[in-house]
């Protein structure tokens, strides 16, 4: 039933010293994690494009209250309240378990929606009429799941 | 000792370290669950492969209880939350405070203590957990109050030979014990003072702010408890308690660890006071008794002499099963100290970590 999730591994920043040793520098590092080294090649200068990007107009107005649920590694229900300005979304999400109210911001372009909150919280999905759905991901590469909502 | 694994749960992730030279040196393996609190960790060596459990707080979505069967290289991604209150309940799990594998007699049983005060039990080695209804529905429950850290069930102590006998400790509800596998629970706090209550109410049946309970598996009737003001011993598995704090510089603290082979030996990390949560006189010292609390000695060989203004939390001190025993503690300054000689001397084995919340160790065959 459980899938394996490989958590992203970073080089540990801790100082690791020897236990019960007269020397504090006899660490025997045997890291199993792959280390990614910074490239040593000379960076190539890039010139920013001068063309003015064309804004994708929001095809829908999501302003108002949406109720929904999330499932997967976590589950519960939520209420999203959006104020939309162009393609930009601002609002709150009220989660049920544990009870949590969080300010969220996002974007909608065509039918695609992304939103999130401080701390790396991210939701992505698509909008279709009065319903939207997608997936969420725990920061740091942790497990996630799916969510869906409909306009109240 | 072969491969030793030391798990260090911090405010910002889990560090896994390992030693292959009888605990002389430790190498960092991984730093995982970045930016997420790891209040509880456990190493279950009852089956092969060993299983690492982690109680991770994600903030936005609440806690995750997950496990790894490859010593932390990968973690389960559950298709549904492994732990949670039953449908229809108004409660939600706010934090996983304790993950405790049961005894060898029940190799698939794992307990989890959570906030709010509740105990969960898994019978499939941690894939799914069910609420222990007998404790959740206890008539005392409406009168239980949260401690400073929350309404946490932070200690689970299964009896080593009687699976029906389990003891839990909760802040600030006290110690409770079941003798029928969790169906019924009874407070076990007689003799423990609740110093924060009015003077004429200081010995209630329950409501004490117990911080940690420890015992030696060879002597399960003898318990030790560190309370919010008070260190106690019980010789009847919690039916009654007597103070053993004489000789300690303070009766306040969190961590309490039993020696793996000597039932008379216990390690304590006292703090100056409730409102002064650093070592007494700002001297980083572990206190050890070798006569079940009659006498205490400070041990500081190898520990910093400079003033030290950080605490050791309730699950941030632990002992391994080596002989001599290894003892480890992590501080809120992000340092881990280790002894491989029963606590006689100490060395710094990790530093510059985030605030340390939990430490566990085990030998892997």
Interface residues (C-beta under 8 A of the other chain):
Chain A: X1 X2 X3 X4 X5 X6 X7 X8 X9 X10 X12 X13 X14 X15 X16 X17 X18 X19 X20 X21 X24 X26 X27 X28 X29 X30 X31 X32 X33 X70 X71 X72 X73 X74 X75 X76 X95 X96 X97 X98 X99 X100 X102 X117 X119 X120 X121 X136 X138 X139 X140 X141 X142 X143
Chain B: X13 X15 X17 X18 X19 X20 X21 X23 X24 X25 X26 X27 X28 X29 X30 X31 X32 X33 X34 X35 X36 X56 X58 X59 X60 X61 X62 X64 X66 X73 X74 X75 X76 X77 X78 X79 X80 X81 X84 X92 X93 X94 X127 X302 X334 X338 X339 X340 X341 X345 X346 X347 X348 X349 X350 X351 X352 X353
